[in-house]
Amino acid sequence: GLAALPWLEARAPRIVVRKAFHIIASLLFFPGQAHQPETMRLAYAASFALLVTLELYRAARLGGLSDHLQRLVDPLLDERDGG
């Protein structure tokens, strides 16, 4: 869940919680992007590469780590994530 807003998660629909998370994330990233854009580009690229690698491993369902990743993702899925 969204540990930063437990009171919202308990009362609001999942879509509202997701939107709140994205607003908070944007606010947290803005100062770094405004003051050190080159460093942030490097951080974005490294994070993106790591997340894509983890998602490909999870989607391949190879067992072990992919099972653990799937258990972490399952509570965050809703009807729009049926794929």
RODO-2510 file (C-alpha; in nm, 4 decimals, decimal comma):
residues 83
     n   res          X          Y          Z
     1     g     0,0000     0,0000     0,0000
     2     l     0,0865     0,3631     0,0191
     3     a     0,2653     0,3914     0,3532
     4     a     0,2884     0,7703     0,3263
     5     l    -0,0904     0,8083     0,3303
     6     p    -0,2406     0,5231     0,5349
     7     w    -0,5460     0,7313     0,6255
     8     l    -0,6181     0,7883     0,2558
     9     e    -0,5623     0,4265     0,1611
    10     a    -0,8171     0,3112     0,4196
    11     r    -1,0885     0,5506     0,2975
    12     a    -1,0377     0,6220    -0,0713
    13     p    -1,0721     0,4168    -0,3882
    14     r    -0,7486     0,2699    -0,5189
    15     i    -0,7404     0,5118    -0,8144
    16     v    -0,7412     0,8100    -0,5754
    17     v    -0,4568     0,6572    -0,3746
    18     r    -0,2582     0,6049    -0,6953
    19     k    -0,3136     0,9647    -0,8044
    20     a    -0,2057     1,0908    -0,4600
    21     f     0,1104     0,8810    -0,4855
    22     h     0,1937     1,0314    -0,8258
    23     i     0,1410     1,3847    -0,6976
    24     i     0,3704     1,3200    -0,3985
    25     a     0,6344     1,1598    -0,6228
    26     s     0,6239     1,4576    -0,8596
    27     l     0,6683     1,6987    -0,5720
    28     l     0,9643     1,5001    -0,4397
    29     f     1,1420     1,4812    -0,7766
    30     f     1,0883     1,8428    -0,8817
    31     p     1,3684     2,0055    -0,6748
    32     g     1,6314     1,7619    -0,8020
    33     q     1,5138     1,8005    -1,1594
    34     a     1,5181     2,1790    -1,1313
    35     h     1,8636     2,2067    -0,9721
    36     q     2,0591     1,9055    -1,1033
    37     p     1,8936     1,7800    -1,4217
    38     e     2,1996     1,5856    -1,5420
    39     t     2,2187     1,3872    -1,2187
    40     m     1,8454     1,3225    -1,2303
    41     r     1,8703     1,1953    -1,5891
    42     l     2,1301     0,9429    -1,4765
    43     a     1,9136     0,8399    -1,1812
    44     y     1,6052     0,8066    -1,4063
    45     a     1,7958     0,5914    -1,6550
    46     a     1,9372     0,3616    -1,3856
    47     s     1,5980     0,3285    -1,2147
    48     f     1,4226     0,2612    -1,5433
    49     a     1,6743    -0,0096    -1,6373
    50     l     1,6387    -0,1787    -1,2981
    51     l     1,2570    -0,1672    -1,3042
    52     v     1,2361    -0,3001    -1,6602
    53     t     1,4738    -0,5836    -1,5704
    54     l     1,2657    -0,6747    -1,2638
    55     e     0,9398    -0,6563    -1,4612
    56     l     1,0746    -0,8793    -1,7380
    57     y     1,1917    -1,1303    -1,4784
    58     r     0,8512    -1,1198    -1,3036
    59     a     0,6599    -1,1555    -1,6310
    60     a     0,8731    -1,4536    -1,7367
    61     r     0,7539    -1,6400    -1,4221
    62     l     1,0850    -1,8152    -1,3679
    63     g     1,0174    -1,8957    -1,0035
    64     g     1,2119    -1,7766    -0,7011
    65     l     1,2473    -1,4007    -0,7296
    66     s     0,9703    -1,3728    -0,9900
    67     d     0,7224    -1,5379    -0,7497
    68     h     0,8216    -1,2933    -0,4770
    69     l     0,7865    -0,9972    -0,7153
    70     q     0,4412    -1,1211    -0,8203
    71     r     0,3294    -1,1379    -0,4552
    72     l     0,4454    -0,7775    -0,4118
    73     v     0,2566    -0,6608    -0,7207
    74     d    -0,0708    -0,8523    -0,6665
    75     p    -0,2167    -0,6202    -0,3993
    76     l    -0,1616    -0,3201    -0,6283
    77     l    -0,3535    -0,4604    -0,9256
    78     d    -0,7121    -0,3685    -1,0056
    79     e    -0,9605    -0,4460    -1,2833
    80     r    -0,7744    -0,2226    -1,5304
    81     d    -0,4543    -0,4260    -1,4896
    82     g    -0,5956    -0,7503    -1,6271
    83     g    -0,3637    -0,7236    -1,9282
***
